[in-house]
Amino acid sequence: MVFFNLVDVYIGFSMEELLKIRAILKRENIKYTYKIFDPSENWLGPGTIRGNFGSFGMNKNYEKQYIVSVRKKDAENAKYFIHCVLHS
């Protein structure tokens, strides 16, 4: 898939939701990509932020952000299925 032809259909912090979304998109034969963004793994000076400062005070529920993207032509169907699986 070409990156400029993708639309983000889910941005969230729940691994459980990500697993549900991946399952429904696979079941409906909608191709997708996903990224996991963890800001504490960014480099700051001689090491990562977590390595330099630890993880004290970080809310573990919001430590990682998950982003699911699909092709533009599949975006509306993907959003519908995602809504159905997350709000049922």
PyMOL Python script that loads the backbone (N, CA, C, O; Angstrom):
from pymol import cmd

cmd.read_pdbstr("""\
ATOM      1  N   MET A   1       0.844  -1.183   0.000  1.00  0.00           N
ATOM      2  CA  MET A   1       0.000   0.000   0.000  1.00  0.00           C
ATOM      3  C   MET A   1       0.884   1.239   0.000  1.00  0.00           C
ATOM      4  O   MET A   1       1.929   1.285   0.649  1.00  0.00           O
ATOM      5  N   VAL A   2       0.445   2.214  -0.727  1.00  0.00           N
ATOM      6  CA  VAL A   2       1.182   3.454  -0.822  1.00  0.00           C
ATOM      7  C   VAL A   2       0.735   4.379   0.309  1.00  0.00           C
ATOM      8  O   VAL A   2      -0.463   4.545   0.539  1.00  0.00           O
ATOM      9  N   PHE A   3       1.692   4.978   1.012  1.00  0.00           N
ATOM     10  CA  PHE A   3       1.371   5.724   2.223  1.00  0.00           C
ATOM     11  C   PHE A   3       0.487   6.944   1.990  1.00  0.00           C
ATOM     12  O   PHE A   3      -0.278   7.307   2.883  1.00  0.00           O
ATOM     13  N   PHE A   4       0.558   7.585   0.840  1.00  0.00           N
ATOM     14  CA  PHE A   4      -0.245   8.790   0.613  1.00  0.00           C
ATOM     15  C   PHE A   4      -1.677   8.459   0.189  1.00  0.00           C
ATOM     16  O   PHE A   4      -2.484   9.368  -0.003  1.00  0.00           O
ATOM     17  N   ASN A   5      -1.995   7.210   0.044  1.00  0.00           N
ATOM     18  CA  ASN A   5      -3.334   6.777  -0.314  1.00  0.00           C
ATOM     19  C   ASN A   5      -4.052   6.187   0.907  1.00  0.00           C
ATOM     20  O   ASN A   5      -5.062   5.500   0.754  1.00  0.00           O
ATOM     21  N   LEU A   6      -3.544   6.447   2.103  1.00  0.00           N
ATOM     22  CA  LEU A   6      -4.104   5.868   3.318  1.00  0.00           C
ATOM     23  C   LEU A   6      -4.864   6.905   4.133  1.00  0.00           C
ATOM     24  O   LEU A   6      -4.557   8.097   4.110  1.00  0.00           O
ATOM     25  N   VAL A   7      -5.861   6.413   4.850  1.00  0.00           N
ATOM     26  CA  VAL A   7      -6.656   7.238   5.748  1.00  0.00           C
ATOM     27  C   VAL A   7      -6.620   6.577   7.118  1.00  0.00           C
ATOM     28  O   VAL A   7      -6.812   5.366   7.227  1.00  0.00           O
ATOM     29  N   ASP A   8      -6.376   7.356   8.160  1.00  0.00           N
ATOM     30  CA  ASP A   8      -6.416   6.827   9.520  1.00  0.00           C
ATOM     31  C   ASP A   8      -7.868   6.643   9.923  1.00  0.00           C
ATOM     32  O   ASP A   8      -8.645   7.598   9.901  1.00  0.00           O
ATOM     33  N   VAL A   9      -8.242   5.419  10.294  1.00  0.00           N
ATOM     34  CA  VAL A   9      -9.626   5.139  10.684  1.00  0.00           C
ATOM     35  C   VAL A   9      -9.757   4.875  12.181  1.00  0.00           C
ATOM     36  O   VAL A   9     -10.871   4.807  12.700  1.00  0.00           O
ATOM     37  N   TYR A  10      -8.652   4.729  12.866  1.00  0.00           N
ATOM     38  CA  TYR A  10      -8.680   4.549  14.316  1.00  0.00           C
ATOM     39  C   TYR A  10      -7.393   5.117  14.891  1.00  0.00           C
ATOM     40  O   TYR A  10      -6.297   4.833  14.408  1.00  0.00           O
ATOM     41  N   ILE A  11      -7.547   5.921  15.927  1.00  0.00           N
ATOM     42  CA  ILE A  11      -6.423   6.393  16.720  1.00  0.00           C
ATOM     43  C   ILE A  11      -6.858   6.249  18.163  1.00  0.00           C
ATOM     44  O   ILE A  11      -7.829   6.875  18.589  1.00  0.00           O
ATOM     45  N   GLY A  12      -6.152   5.436  18.911  1.00  0.00           N
ATOM     46  CA  GLY A  12      -6.554   5.202  20.292  1.00  0.00           C
ATOM     47  C   GLY A  12      -5.428   4.645  21.126  1.00  0.00           C
ATOM     48  O   GLY A  12      -4.294   4.513  20.664  1.00  0.00           O
ATOM     49  N   PHE A  13      -5.759   4.316  22.372  1.00  0.00           N
ATOM     50  CA  PHE A  13      -4.759   3.864  23.329  1.00  0.00           C
ATOM     51  C   PHE A  13      -5.022   2.460  23.868  1.00  0.00           C
ATOM     52  O   PHE A  13      -4.320   2.011  24.775  1.00  0.00           O
ATOM     53  N   SER A  14      -6.010   1.765  23.334  1.00  0.00           N
ATOM     54  CA  SER A  14      -6.406   0.469  23.875  1.00  0.00           C
ATOM     55  C   SER A  14      -5.929  -0.677  22.978  1.00  0.00           C
ATOM     56  O   SER A  14      -6.284  -0.749  21.801  1.00  0.00           O
ATOM     57  N   MET A  15      -5.128  -1.561  23.549  1.00  0.00           N
ATOM     58  CA  MET A  15      -4.678  -2.744  22.825  1.00  0.00           C
ATOM     59  C   MET A  15      -5.866  -3.665  22.543  1.00  0.00           C
ATOM     60  O   MET A  15      -5.917  -4.300  21.490  1.00  0.00           O
ATOM     61  N   GLU A  16      -6.818  -3.742  23.472  1.00  0.00           N
ATOM     62  CA  GLU A  16      -7.999  -4.584  23.271  1.00  0.00           C
ATOM     63  C   GLU A  16      -8.805  -4.100  22.063  1.00  0.00           C
ATOM     64  O   GLU A  16      -9.246  -4.907  21.245  1.00  0.00           O
ATOM     65  N   GLU A  17      -8.994  -2.786  21.954  1.00  0.00           N
ATOM     66  CA  GLU A  17      -9.713  -2.242  20.803  1.00  0.00           C
ATOM     67  C   GLU A  17      -8.949  -2.508  19.519  1.00  0.00           C
ATOM     68  O   GLU A  17      -9.551  -2.850  18.501  1.00  0.00           O
ATOM     69  N   LEU A  18      -7.642  -2.358  19.552  1.00  0.00           N
ATOM     70  CA  LEU A  18      -6.823  -2.616  18.371  1.00  0.00           C
ATOM     71  C   LEU A  18      -7.010  -4.058  17.904  1.00  0.00           C
ATOM     72  O   LEU A  18      -7.145  -4.304  16.705  1.00  0.00           O
ATOM     73  N   LEU A  19      -7.019  -5.004  18.824  1.00  0.00           N
ATOM     74  CA  LEU A  19      -7.192  -6.410  18.457  1.00  0.00           C
ATOM     75  C   LEU A  19      -8.564  -6.663  17.842  1.00  0.00           C
ATOM     76  O   LEU A  19      -8.679  -7.419  16.877  1.00  0.00           O
ATOM     77  N   LYS A  20      -9.614  -6.032  18.394  1.00  0.00           N
ATOM     78  CA  LYS A  20     -10.958  -6.167  17.831  1.00  0.00           C
ATOM     79  C   LYS A  20     -11.014  -5.584  16.425  1.00  0.00           C
ATOM     80  O   LYS A  20     -11.609  -6.174  15.522  1.00  0.00           O
ATOM     81  N   ILE A  21     -10.395  -4.430  16.248  1.00  0.00           N
ATOM     82  CA  ILE A  21     -10.402  -3.763  14.948  1.00  0.00           C
ATOM     83  C   ILE A  21      -9.656  -4.584  13.910  1.00  0.00           C
ATOM     84  O   ILE A  21     -10.125  -4.744  12.783  1.00  0.00           O
ATOM     85  N   ARG A  22      -8.511  -5.096  14.284  1.00  0.00           N
ATOM     86  CA  ARG A  22      -7.747  -5.920  13.344  1.00  0.00           C
ATOM     87  C   ARG A  22      -8.539  -7.155  12.934  1.00  0.00           C
ATOM     88  O   ARG A  22      -8.523  -7.557  11.771  1.00  0.00           O
ATOM     89  N   ALA A  23      -9.239  -7.756  13.909  1.00  0.00           N
ATOM     90  CA  ALA A  23     -10.024  -8.958  13.616  1.00  0.00           C
ATOM     91  C   ALA A  23     -11.172  -8.657  12.656  1.00  0.00           C
ATOM     92  O   ALA A  23     -11.403  -9.413  11.712  1.00  0.00           O
ATOM     93  N   ILE A  24     -11.893  -7.557  12.888  1.00  0.00           N
ATOM     94  CA  ILE A  24     -13.032  -7.238  12.023  1.00  0.00           C
ATOM     95  C   ILE A  24     -12.567  -6.845  10.625  1.00  0.00           C
ATOM     96  O   ILE A  24     -13.202  -7.221   9.640  1.00  0.00           O
ATOM     97  N   LEU A  25     -11.480  -6.101  10.522  1.00  0.00           N
ATOM     98  CA  LEU A  25     -10.981  -5.725   9.195  1.00  0.00           C
ATOM     99  C   LEU A  25     -10.486  -6.950   8.428  1.00  0.00           C
ATOM    100  O   LEU A  25     -10.678  -7.049   7.216  1.00  0.00           O
ATOM    101  N   LYS A  26      -9.857  -7.871   9.130  1.00  0.00           N
ATOM    102  CA  LYS A  26      -9.403  -9.102   8.476  1.00  0.00           C
ATOM    103  C   LYS A  26     -10.599  -9.927   8.014  1.00  0.00           C
ATOM    104  O   LYS A  26     -10.602 -10.462   6.905  1.00  0.00           O
ATOM    105  N   ARG A  27     -11.629 -10.028   8.883  1.00  0.00           N
ATOM    106  CA  ARG A  27     -12.833 -10.799   8.539  1.00  0.00           C
ATOM    107  C   ARG A  27     -13.538 -10.218   7.319  1.00  0.00           C
ATOM    108  O   ARG A  27     -14.093 -10.958   6.506  1.00  0.00           O
ATOM    109  N   GLU A  28     -13.516  -8.881   7.191  1.00  0.00           N
ATOM    110  CA  GLU A  28     -14.186  -8.215   6.074  1.00  0.00           C
ATOM    111  C   GLU A  28     -13.272  -8.020   4.869  1.00  0.00           C
ATOM    112  O   GLU A  28     -13.645  -7.349   3.907  1.00  0.00           O
ATOM    113  N   ASN A  29     -12.079  -8.602   4.921  1.00  0.00           N
ATOM    114  CA  ASN A  29     -11.103  -8.524   3.823  1.00  0.00           C
ATOM    115  C   ASN A  29     -10.739  -7.093   3.448  1.00  0.00           C
ATOM    116  O   ASN A  29     -10.607  -6.765   2.269  1.00  0.00           O
ATOM    117  N   ILE A  30     -10.578  -6.249   4.456  1.00  0.00           N
ATOM    118  CA  ILE A  30     -10.128  -4.875   4.253  1.00  0.00           C
ATOM    119  C   ILE A  30      -8.658  -4.826   4.647  1.00  0.00           C
ATOM    120  O   ILE A  30      -8.307  -5.077   5.800  1.00  0.00           O
ATOM    121  N   LYS A  31      -7.805  -4.502   3.687  1.00  0.00           N
ATOM    122  CA  LYS A  31      -6.370  -4.420   3.977  1.00  0.00           C
ATOM    123  C   LYS A  31      -6.103  -3.193   4.842  1.00  0.00           C
ATOM    124  O   LYS A  31      -6.702  -2.137   4.643  1.00  0.00           O
ATOM    125  N   TYR A  32      -5.205  -3.346   5.792  1.00  0.00           N
ATOM    126  CA  TYR A  32      -4.913  -2.260   6.729  1.00  0.00           C
ATOM    127  C   TYR A  32      -3.447  -2.294   7.129  1.00  0.00           C
ATOM    128  O   TYR A  32      -2.757  -3.298   6.949  1.00  0.00           O
ATOM    129  N   THR A  33      -3.000  -1.201   7.662  1.00  0.00           N
ATOM    130  CA  THR A  33      -1.700  -1.138   8.322  1.00  0.00           C
ATOM    131  C   THR A  33      -1.934  -0.521   9.693  1.00  0.00           C
ATOM    132  O   THR A  33      -2.928   0.169   9.918  1.00  0.00           O
ATOM    133  N   TYR A  34      -1.013  -0.780  10.594  1.00  0.00           N
ATOM    134  CA  TYR A  34      -1.132  -0.149  11.899  1.00  0.00           C
ATOM    135  C   TYR A  34       0.242   0.240  12.404  1.00  0.00           C
ATOM    136  O   TYR A  34       1.252  -0.377  12.068  1.00  0.00           O
ATOM    137  N   LYS A  35       0.249   1.279  13.219  1.00  0.00           N
ATOM    138  CA  LYS A  35       1.487   1.765  13.824  1.00  0.00           C
ATOM    139  C   LYS A  35       1.274   1.849  15.326  1.00  0.00           C
ATOM    140  O   LYS A  35       0.171   2.113  15.804  1.00  0.00           O
ATOM    141  N   ILE A  36       2.340   1.623  16.047  1.00  0.00           N
ATOM    142  CA  ILE A  36       2.316   1.777  17.498  1.00  0.00           C
ATOM    143  C   ILE A  36       3.311   2.868  17.841  1.00  0.00           C
ATOM    144  O   ILE A  36       4.499   2.761  17.537  1.00  0.00           O
ATOM    145  N   PHE A  37       2.815   3.915  18.475  1.00  0.00           N
ATOM    146  CA  PHE A  37       3.652   5.057  18.827  1.00  0.00           C
ATOM    147  C   PHE A  37       3.819   5.092  20.342  1.00  0.00           C
ATOM    148  O   PHE A  37       2.836   5.167  21.079  1.00  0.00           O
ATOM    149  N   ASP A  38       5.056   5.039  20.801  1.00  0.00           N
ATOM    150  CA  ASP A  38       5.364   5.093  22.230  1.00  0.00           C
ATOM    151  C   ASP A  38       6.322   6.257  22.454  1.00  0.00           C
ATOM    152  O   ASP A  38       7.521   6.131  22.205  1.00  0.00           O
ATOM    153  N   PRO A  39       5.795   7.398  22.926  1.00  0.00           N
ATOM    154  CA  PRO A  39       6.655   8.581  23.078  1.00  0.00           C
ATOM    155  C   PRO A  39       7.772   8.408  24.094  1.00  0.00           C
ATOM    156  O   PRO A  39       8.773   9.121  24.024  1.00  0.00           O
ATOM    157  N   SER A  40       7.633   7.492  25.026  1.00  0.00           N
ATOM    158  CA  SER A  40       8.690   7.297  26.022  1.00  0.00           C
ATOM    159  C   SER A  40       9.918   6.607  25.438  1.00  0.00           C
ATOM    160  O   SER A  40      10.968   6.551  26.079  1.00  0.00           O
ATOM    161  N   GLU A  41       9.786   6.079  24.214  1.00  0.00           N
ATOM    162  CA  GLU A  41      10.929   5.441  23.566  1.00  0.00           C
ATOM    163  C   GLU A  41      11.713   6.405  22.677  1.00  0.00           C
ATOM    164  O   GLU A  41      12.692   6.010  22.044  1.00  0.00           O
ATOM    165  N   ASN A  42      11.288   7.661  22.629  1.00  0.00           N
ATOM    166  CA  ASN A  42      12.028   8.662  21.859  1.00  0.00           C
ATOM    167  C   ASN A  42      13.368   8.938  22.527  1.00  0.00           C
ATOM    168  O   ASN A  42      13.487   8.895  23.751  1.00  0.00           O
ATOM    169  N   TRP A  43      14.359   9.217  21.720  1.00  0.00           N
ATOM    170  CA  TRP A  43      15.692   9.476  22.238  1.00  0.00           C
ATOM    171  C   TRP A  43      15.806  10.919  22.720  1.00  0.00           C
ATOM    172  O   TRP A  43      15.361  11.853  22.053  1.00  0.00           O
ATOM    173  N   LEU A  44      16.403  11.073  23.877  1.00  0.00           N
ATOM    174  CA  LEU A  44      16.637  12.395  24.447  1.00  0.00           C
ATOM    175  C   LEU A  44      18.039  12.387  25.032  1.00  0.00           C
ATOM    176  O   LEU A  44      18.277  11.797  26.086  1.00  0.00           O
ATOM    177  N   GLY A  45      18.947  13.030  24.359  1.00  0.00           N
ATOM    178  CA  GLY A  45      20.327  13.054  24.840  1.00  0.00           C
ATOM    179  C   GLY A  45      20.971  11.682  24.752  1.00  0.00           C
ATOM    180  O   GLY A  45      20.957  11.062  23.688  1.00  0.00           O
ATOM    181  N   PRO A  46      21.543  11.189  25.869  1.00  0.00           N
ATOM    182  CA  PRO A  46      22.287   9.938  25.817  1.00  0.00           C
ATOM    183  C   PRO A  46      21.424   8.679  25.812  1.00  0.00           C
ATOM    184  O   PRO A  46      21.963   7.580  25.681  1.00  0.00           O
ATOM    185  N   GLY A  47      20.116   8.801  25.950  1.00  0.00           N
ATOM    186  CA  GLY A  47      19.260   7.609  25.966  1.00  0.00           C
ATOM    187  C   GLY A  47      17.809   7.974  25.726  1.00  0.00           C
ATOM    188  O   GLY A  47      17.487   9.105  25.364  1.00  0.00           O
ATOM    189  N   THR A  48      16.938   6.997  25.934  1.00  0.00           N
ATOM    190  CA  THR A  48      15.518   7.249  25.747  1.00  0.00           C
ATOM    191  C   THR A  48      14.972   8.053  26.922  1.00  0.00           C
ATOM    192  O   THR A  48      15.604   8.158  27.973  1.00  0.00           O
ATOM    193  N   ILE A  49      13.789   8.615  26.720  1.00  0.00           N
ATOM    194  CA  ILE A  49      13.149   9.375  27.797  1.00  0.00           C
ATOM    195  C   ILE A  49      12.930   8.477  28.999  1.00  0.00           C
ATOM    196  O   ILE A  49      13.217   8.877  30.127  1.00  0.00           O
ATOM    197  N   ARG A  50      12.421   7.255  28.776  1.00  0.00           N
ATOM    198  CA  ARG A  50      12.187   6.328  29.879  1.00  0.00           C
ATOM    199  C   ARG A  50      13.510   5.941  30.543  1.00  0.00           C
ATOM    200  O   ARG A  50      13.579   5.802  31.764  1.00  0.00           O
ATOM    201  N   GLY A  51      14.547   5.769  29.743  1.00  0.00           N
ATOM    202  CA  GLY A  51      15.849   5.405  30.291  1.00  0.00           C
ATOM    203  C   GLY A  51      16.457   6.512  31.133  1.00  0.00           C
ATOM    204  O   GLY A  51      17.131   6.242  32.127  1.00  0.00           O
ATOM    205  N   ASN A  52      16.222   7.759  30.738  1.00  0.00           N
ATOM    206  CA  ASN A  52      16.775   8.891  31.475  1.00  0.00           C
ATOM    207  C   ASN A  52      15.967   9.252  32.713  1.00  0.00           C
ATOM    208  O   ASN A  52      16.535   9.616  33.743  1.00  0.00           O
ATOM    209  N   PHE A  53      14.652   9.154  32.619  1.00  0.00           N
ATOM    210  CA  PHE A  53      13.802   9.653  33.701  1.00  0.00           C
ATOM    211  C   PHE A  53      12.949   8.584  34.365  1.00  0.00           C
ATOM    212  O   PHE A  53      12.309   8.861  35.379  1.00  0.00           O
ATOM    213  N   GLY A  54      12.921   7.383  33.830  1.00  0.00           N
ATOM    214  CA  GLY A  54      12.075   6.333  34.377  1.00  0.00           C
ATOM    215  C   GLY A  54      10.642   6.516  33.909  1.00  0.00           C
ATOM    216  O   GLY A  54      10.364   7.342  33.039  1.00  0.00           O
ATOM    217  N   SER A  55       9.735   5.746  34.488  1.00  0.00           N
ATOM    218  CA  SER A  55       8.337   5.836  34.069  1.00  0.00           C
ATOM    219  C   SER A  55       7.432   6.281  35.209  1.00  0.00           C
ATOM    220  O   SER A  55       6.214   6.124  35.130  1.00  0.00           O
ATOM    221  N   PHE A  56       8.008   6.829  36.258  1.00  0.00           N
ATOM    222  CA  PHE A  56       7.211   7.312  37.382  1.00  0.00           C
ATOM    223  C   PHE A  56       6.276   8.427  36.919  1.00  0.00           C
ATOM    224  O   PHE A  56       6.699   9.364  36.243  1.00  0.00           O
ATOM    225  N   GLY A  57       5.017   8.315  37.285  1.00  0.00           N
ATOM    226  CA  GLY A  57       4.046   9.337  36.935  1.00  0.00           C
ATOM    227  C   GLY A  57       3.393   9.150  35.582  1.00  0.00           C
ATOM    228  O   GLY A  57       2.483   9.903  35.235  1.00  0.00           O
ATOM    229  N   MET A  58       3.827   8.174  34.811  1.00  0.00           N
ATOM    230  CA  MET A  58       3.221   7.923  33.500  1.00  0.00           C
ATOM    231  C   MET A  58       1.993   7.035  33.682  1.00  0.00           C
ATOM    232  O   MET A  58       2.053   6.024  34.382  1.00  0.00           O
ATOM    233  N   ASN A  59       0.902   7.405  33.065  1.00  0.00           N
ATOM    234  CA  ASN A  59      -0.311   6.603  33.103  1.00  0.00           C
ATOM    235  C   ASN A  59      -0.144   5.452  32.122  1.00  0.00           C
ATOM    236  O   ASN A  59      -0.054   5.678  30.915  1.00  0.00           O
ATOM    237  N   LYS A  60      -0.103   4.243  32.613  1.00  0.00           N
ATOM    238  CA  LYS A  60       0.137   3.064  31.763  1.00  0.00           C
ATOM    239  C   LYS A  60      -0.964   2.865  30.724  1.00  0.00           C
ATOM    240  O   LYS A  60      -0.725   2.260  29.679  1.00  0.00           O
ATOM    241  N   ASN A  61      -2.171   3.370  31.002  1.00  0.00           N
ATOM    242  CA  ASN A  61      -3.267   3.216  30.046  1.00  0.00           C
ATOM    243  C   ASN A  61      -3.071   4.074  28.798  1.00  0.00           C
ATOM    244  O   ASN A  61      -3.689   3.822  27.764  1.00  0.00           O
ATOM    245  N   TYR A  62      -2.220   5.077  28.896  1.00  0.00           N
ATOM    246  CA  TYR A  62      -2.000   5.985  27.765  1.00  0.00           C
ATOM    247  C   TYR A  62      -0.534   6.012  27.350  1.00  0.00           C
ATOM    248  O   TYR A  62      -0.049   7.009  26.815  1.00  0.00           O
ATOM    249  N   GLU A  63       0.149   4.937  27.594  1.00  0.00           N
ATOM    250  CA  GLU A  63       1.572   4.870  27.286  1.00  0.00           C
ATOM    251  C   GLU A  63       1.819   4.692  25.791  1.00  0.00           C
ATOM    252  O   GLU A  63       2.776   5.247  25.250  1.00  0.00           O
ATOM    253  N   LYS A  64       0.964   3.921  25.120  1.00  0.00           N
ATOM    254  CA  LYS A  64       1.143   3.659  23.693  1.00  0.00           C
ATOM    255  C   LYS A  64      -0.082   4.092  22.927  1.00  0.00           C
ATOM    256  O   LYS A  64      -1.213   3.935  23.388  1.00  0.00           O
ATOM    257  N   GLN A  65       0.157   4.642  21.748  1.00  0.00           N
ATOM    258  CA  GLN A  65      -0.934   5.061  20.880  1.00  0.00           C
ATOM    259  C   GLN A  65      -0.931   4.157  19.655  1.00  0.00           C
ATOM    260  O   GLN A  65       0.118   3.875  19.075  1.00  0.00           O
ATOM    261  N   TYR A  66      -2.123   3.709  19.272  1.00  0.00           N
ATOM    262  CA  TYR A  66      -2.278   2.804  18.136  1.00  0.00           C
ATOM    263  C   TYR A  66      -3.016   3.537  17.022  1.00  0.00           C
ATOM    264  O   TYR A  66      -4.020   4.207  17.264  1.00  0.00           O
ATOM    265  N   ILE A  67      -2.508   3.401  15.802  1.00  0.00           N
ATOM    266  CA  ILE A  67      -3.102   4.062  14.649  1.00  0.00           C
ATOM    267  C   ILE A  67      -3.329   3.007  13.567  1.00  0.00           C
ATOM    268  O   ILE A  67      -2.394   2.321  13.153  1.00  0.00           O
ATOM    269  N   VAL A  68      -4.580   2.885  13.111  1.00  0.00           N
ATOM    270  CA  VAL A  68      -4.936   1.938  12.052  1.00  0.00           C
ATOM    271  C   VAL A  68      -5.289   2.746  10.820  1.00  0.00           C
ATOM    272  O   VAL A  68      -6.066   3.698  10.890  1.00  0.00           O
ATOM    273  N   SER A  69      -4.708   2.357   9.680  1.00  0.00           N
ATOM    274  CA  SER A  69      -4.947   3.062   8.414  1.00  0.00           C
ATOM    275  C   SER A  69      -5.404   2.074   7.353  1.00  0.00           C
ATOM    276  O   SER A  69      -4.975   0.920   7.329  1.00  0.00           O
ATOM    277  N   VAL A  70      -6.281   2.547   6.479  1.00  0.00           N
ATOM    278  CA  VAL A  70      -6.751   1.748   5.343  1.00  0.00           C
ATOM    279  C   VAL A  70      -6.678   2.610   4.086  1.00  0.00           C
ATOM    280  O   VAL A  70      -6.451   3.818   4.157  1.00  0.00           O
ATOM    281  N   ARG A  71      -6.873   1.970   2.941  1.00  0.00           N
ATOM    282  CA  ARG A  71      -6.915   2.711   1.687  1.00  0.00           C
ATOM    283  C   ARG A  71      -8.136   3.630   1.669  1.00  0.00           C
ATOM    284  O   ARG A  71      -9.165   3.323   2.271  1.00  0.00           O
ATOM    285  N   LYS A  72      -8.011   4.746   0.981  1.00  0.00           N
ATOM    286  CA  LYS A  72      -9.105   5.729   0.919  1.00  0.00           C
ATOM    287  C   LYS A  72     -10.414   5.094   0.463  1.00  0.00           C
ATOM    288  O   LYS A  72     -11.479   5.410   0.993  1.00  0.00           O
ATOM    289  N   LYS A  73     -10.335   4.209  -0.512  1.00  0.00           N
ATOM    290  CA  LYS A  73     -11.566   3.608  -1.045  1.00  0.00           C
ATOM    291  C   LYS A  73     -12.251   2.690  -0.037  1.00  0.00           C
ATOM    292  O   LYS A  73     -13.444   2.420  -0.170  1.00  0.00           O
ATOM    293  N   ASP A  74     -11.522   2.206   0.965  1.00  0.00           N
ATOM    294  CA  ASP A  74     -12.090   1.316   1.982  1.00  0.00           C
ATOM    295  C   ASP A  74     -12.426   2.033   3.283  1.00  0.00           C
ATOM    296  O   ASP A  74     -12.927   1.410   4.219  1.00  0.00           O
ATOM    297  N   ALA A  75     -12.159   3.324   3.354  1.00  0.00           N
ATOM    298  CA  ALA A  75     -12.258   4.046   4.621  1.00  0.00           C
ATOM    299  C   ALA A  75     -13.672   4.043   5.202  1.00  0.00           C
ATOM    300  O   ALA A  75     -13.839   3.795   6.396  1.00  0.00           O
ATOM    301  N   GLU A  76     -14.685   4.311   4.389  1.00  0.00           N
ATOM    302  CA  GLU A  76     -16.049   4.380   4.919  1.00  0.00           C
ATOM    303  C   GLU A  76     -16.507   3.026   5.456  1.00  0.00           C
ATOM    304  O   GLU A  76     -17.098   2.953   6.533  1.00  0.00           O
ATOM    305  N   ASN A  77     -16.237   1.958   4.712  1.00  0.00           N
ATOM    306  CA  ASN A  77     -16.606   0.622   5.189  1.00  0.00           C
ATOM    307  C   ASN A  77     -15.858   0.281   6.469  1.00  0.00           C
ATOM    308  O   ASN A  77     -16.440  -0.266   7.405  1.00  0.00           O
ATOM    309  N   ALA A  78     -14.574   0.603   6.512  1.00  0.00           N
ATOM    310  CA  ALA A  78     -13.767   0.299   7.705  1.00  0.00           C
ATOM    311  C   ALA A  78     -14.299   1.059   8.910  1.00  0.00           C
ATOM    312  O   ALA A  78     -14.403   0.493   9.998  1.00  0.00           O
ATOM    313  N   LYS A  79     -14.636   2.334   8.734  1.00  0.00           N
ATOM    314  CA  LYS A  79     -15.173   3.126   9.849  1.00  0.00           C
ATOM    315  C   LYS A  79     -16.486   2.535  10.350  1.00  0.00           C
ATOM    316  O   LYS A  79     -16.735   2.494  11.555  1.00  0.00           O
ATOM    317  N   TYR A  80     -17.316   2.082   9.428  1.00  0.00           N
ATOM    318  CA  TYR A  80     -18.589   1.474   9.818  1.00  0.00           C
ATOM    319  C   TYR A  80     -18.355   0.223  10.658  1.00  0.00           C
ATOM    320  O   TYR A  80     -18.943   0.076  11.729  1.00  0.00           O
ATOM    321  N   PHE A  81     -17.500  -0.677  10.178  1.00  0.00           N
ATOM    322  CA  PHE A  81     -17.239  -1.916  10.908  1.00  0.00           C
ATOM    323  C   PHE A  81     -16.565  -1.646  12.252  1.00  0.00           C
ATOM    324  O   PHE A  81     -16.869  -2.308  13.244  1.00  0.00           O
ATOM    325  N   ILE A  82     -15.661  -0.685  12.285  1.00  0.00           N
ATOM    326  CA  ILE A  82     -14.995  -0.331  13.540  1.00  0.00           C
ATOM    327  C   ILE A  82     -16.012   0.206  14.537  1.00  0.00           C
ATOM    328  O   ILE A  82     -15.998  -0.169  15.709  1.00  0.00           O
ATOM    329  N   HIS A  83     -16.886   1.075  14.075  1.00  0.00           N
ATOM    330  CA  HIS A  83     -17.927   1.603  14.954  1.00  0.00           C
ATOM    331  C   HIS A  83     -18.801   0.467  15.500  1.00  0.00           C
ATOM    332  O   HIS A  83     -19.112   0.432  16.691  1.00  0.00           O
ATOM    333  N   CYS A  84     -19.187  -0.446  14.633  1.00  0.00           N
ATOM    334  CA  CYS A  84     -20.033  -1.568  15.056  1.00  0.00           C
ATOM    335  C   CYS A  84     -19.346  -2.432  16.115  1.00  0.00           C
ATOM    336  O   CYS A  84     -19.966  -2.820  17.105  1.00  0.00           O
ATOM    337  N   VAL A  85     -18.085  -2.725  15.904  1.00  0.00           N
ATOM    338  CA  VAL A  85     -17.390  -3.627  16.831  1.00  0.00           C
ATOM    339  C   VAL A  85     -17.045  -2.939  18.158  1.00  0.00           C
ATOM    340  O   VAL A  85     -16.982  -3.602  19.193  1.00  0.00           O
ATOM    341  N   LEU A  86     -16.826  -1.636  18.141  1.00  0.00           N
ATOM    342  CA  LEU A  86     -16.471  -0.934  19.380  1.00  0.00           C
ATOM    343  C   LEU A  86     -17.677  -0.477  20.181  1.00  0.00           C
ATOM    344  O   LEU A  86     -17.565  -0.251  21.386  1.00  0.00           O
ATOM    345  N   HIS A  87     -18.824  -0.337  19.539  1.00  0.00           N
ATOM    346  CA  HIS A  87     -20.005   0.191  20.226  1.00  0.00           C
ATOM    347  C   HIS A  87     -21.148  -0.809  20.260  1.00  0.00           C
ATOM    348  O   HIS A  87     -22.313  -0.412  20.275  1.00  0.00           O
ATOM    349  N   SER A  88     -20.837  -2.084  20.272  1.00  0.00           N
ATOM    350  CA  SER A  88     -21.893  -3.097  20.357  1.00  0.00           C
ATOM    351  C   SER A  88     -21.962  -3.691  21.745  1.00  0.00           C
ATOM    352  O   SER A  88     -22.792  -4.562  22.004  1.00  0.00           O
TER     353      SER A  88
END
""", "prot")
cmd.dss("prot")
cmd.show_as("cartoon", "prot")
cmd.util.cbc("prot")
cmd.orient("prot")
